């Protein structure tokens, strides 16, 4: 959809997570949102939601998640395991607008990499793929006034349409070379340019 000269991605417009059948047993229903910001998120600053699992099997942590937010851009997220069944789910928005934040439990209790392959029965755990209760969470990046000012600036800078791609700013080496483990999650995003 196109709103206010920006393209947005709606929840039904993204592909699903996997074509595989999901196992019937998962700890996803035992998760709940403990806290999340109520004020609009700020561009470039972390946006975090804290979740907790109340099941006894969650006491030591170890779950894995697939996190993404989508709206004007698609953002990857990162889960921080506090080792007690509580996780902080964080992403870094770079674009103003409304986003839908999804948190999918991929493995309730994932084996550590050094334990793979898991011998015997039941062997390696199955991909679960269940959305946590309370998700997707819709949140706003920037105030309406900031969004209007940003759109005005874009129209003024580039005109209503960018006629020549050469008019766009060029990428620098610092934009392309990455050496940190977490900085791609803080910098990366896919922006929808055309539907």
C-alpha positions in Angstrom: 0.0 0.0 0.0 1.1 3.6 -0.5 0.4 6.1 2.2 1.8 9.6 2.4 4.2 9.1 -0.4 5.8 6.1 1.4 5.3 2.4 0.6 4.3 0.2 3.6 4.1 -3.6 3.9 1.0 -5.0 5.6 0.9 -8.2 7.6 -0.7 -10.3 4.9 1.8 -9.2 2.2 4.9 -11.1 3.6 5.5 -14.8 3.0 5.2 -17.2 5.9 8.0 -18.7 7.9 8.3 -22.2 6.5 6.5 -24.8 4.5 7.1 -27.5 7.1 4.4 -28.8 9.5 4.7 -27.5 13.0 5.0 -29.8 16.0 1.9 -29.9 18.2 3.8 -29.3 21.4 5.4 -25.9 22.0 6.0 -23.5 24.9 4.8 -20.5 22.9 1.4 -20.3 24.7 3.3 -19.8 28.0 4.9 -16.6 26.9 3.5 -13.2 27.7 4.6 -9.6 27.1 6.1 -8.2 30.3 6.8 -4.6 29.1 7.0 -2.5 26.0 7.3 1.2 25.3 4.0 3.2 24.8 5.7 6.3 23.4 6.6 6.4 19.7 10.0 4.8 18.9 12.8 7.1 17.8 14.8 6.7 14.6 18.1 5.0 15.2 17.4 4.1 18.8 16.6 0.5 20.0 13.0 -0.5 20.4 12.6 -3.4 22.9 9.8 -5.6 24.1 10.4 -7.9 27.1 8.7 -11.3 27.2 8.6 -14.0 29.8 7.8 -17.7 29.7 6.0 -19.0 32.8 6.5 -22.8 32.1 9.0 -24.7 34.3 11.0 -25.8 31.2 11.8 -22.1 30.6 13.6 -21.4 33.8 17.1 -21.6 32.3 16.3 -19.9 29.0 17.6 -21.4 25.8 14.8 -20.5 23.4 15.4 -19.2 19.9 13.2 -16.7 18.1 12.7 -15.3 14.6 12.1 -11.5 15.0 11.1 -9.0 12.3 9.2 -5.8 12.0 7.7 -4.5 8.8 6.2 -1.3 7.7 8.2 1.3 5.6 11.1 -1.2 5.9 11.6 -4.8 7.0 13.8 -4.9 10.1 15.6 -7.9 11.7 15.5 -8.3 15.5 17.7 -9.7 18.2 16.7 -11.7 21.3 18.7 -11.3 24.5 18.3 -14.4 26.8 18.4 -13.4 30.5 18.7 -17.1 31.5 15.6 -17.1 33.6 12.8 -17.4 31.0 12.8 -13.7 30.3 14.0 -12.3 26.9 14.5 -8.8 25.6 13.5 -8.6 21.9 15.2 -5.6 20.3 15.3 -4.0 16.8 16.6 -0.7 15.5 14.2 1.3 13.3 15.7 3.7 10.7 12.6 4.9 9.0 9.6 6.9 10.3 6.2 5.2 10.1 4.0 2.4 11.5 5.5 -1.0 12.0 4.2 -4.5 12.9 6.6 -6.4 15.2 6.5 -10.2 15.0 8.1 -12.6 17.5 8.0 -16.2 16.5 9.3 -19.0 18.8 11.5 -21.2 16.6 12.8 -23.6 19.2 11.5 -23.8 22.8 14.8 -25.4 24.0 17.5 -25.4 21.4 20.6 -27.5 21.9 23.9 -25.6 21.9 25.9 -25.7 18.7 28.6 -27.9 20.3 25.9 -30.5 21.2 24.8 -31.0 17.5 24.0 -33.4 16.1 21.8 -34.7 18.9 22.0 -38.5 19.1 19.2 -40.8 20.0 15.5 -40.2 20.5 13.9 -37.7 19.9 17.0 -36.3 18.3 17.2 -32.8 17.0 14.2 -30.6 17.9 11.7 -29.6 15.3 11.2 -26.1 14.1 8.2 -24.7 15.9 7.2 -21.5 14.2 4.5 -20.3 16.6 3.9 -16.5 17.0 4.1 -15.5 20.7 0.8 -14.4 22.3 0.3 -10.6 22.0 2.2 -10.4 18.7 2.2 -8.8 16.2 2.7 -5.6 18.2 2.0 -2.4 16.2 4.2 0.6 17.0 5.0 4.0 15.6 8.4 5.4 14.8 8.4 9.2 15.2 5.6 11.5 16.0 3.1 12.5 13.3 4.8 16.0 13.2 8.2 14.3 12.6 6.7 12.2 9.8 5.2 15.2 8.1 8.5 17.1 8.3 10.4 14.1 6.9 8.0 13.7 3.9 8.2 17.5 3.2 12.0 17.2 3.3 12.0 14.2 0.9 9.7 16.0 -1.6 11.9 19.1 -1.4 15.1 17.2 -1.7 14.2 14.7 -4.5 11.0 16.2 -6.0 7.9 14.1 -6.2 9.7 11.4 -8.1 13.4 10.6 -8.5 13.8 10.9 -12.2 17.5 9.8 -12.3 18.9 7.2 -10.0 22.3 9.0 -10.2 20.7 11.8 -8.1 20.6 9.4 -5.1 23.5 9.7 -2.6 26.2 7.1 -3.3 27.1 4.4 -0.8 30.4 4.9 1.0 32.8 2.0 2.0 31.7 2.4 5.6 28.1 1.6 4.5 29.2 -1.6 2.8 32.0 -3.0 5.0 30.9 -4.6 8.3 33.2 -6.1 11.0 30.9 -6.3 14.1 28.6 -9.2 15.0 25.6 -7.1 16.1 25.9 -4.0 14.0 24.2 -5.5 10.9 21.1 -6.0 13.1 21.4 -2.3 14.1 22.0 -1.0 10.6 20.3 -3.4 8.2 16.9 -3.1 6.7 15.0 -3.7 3.4 13.1 -0.7 2.2 10.3 -1.2 -0.2 10.9 0.9 -3.3 8.2 -0.3 -5.6 5.3 -2.8 -5.5 
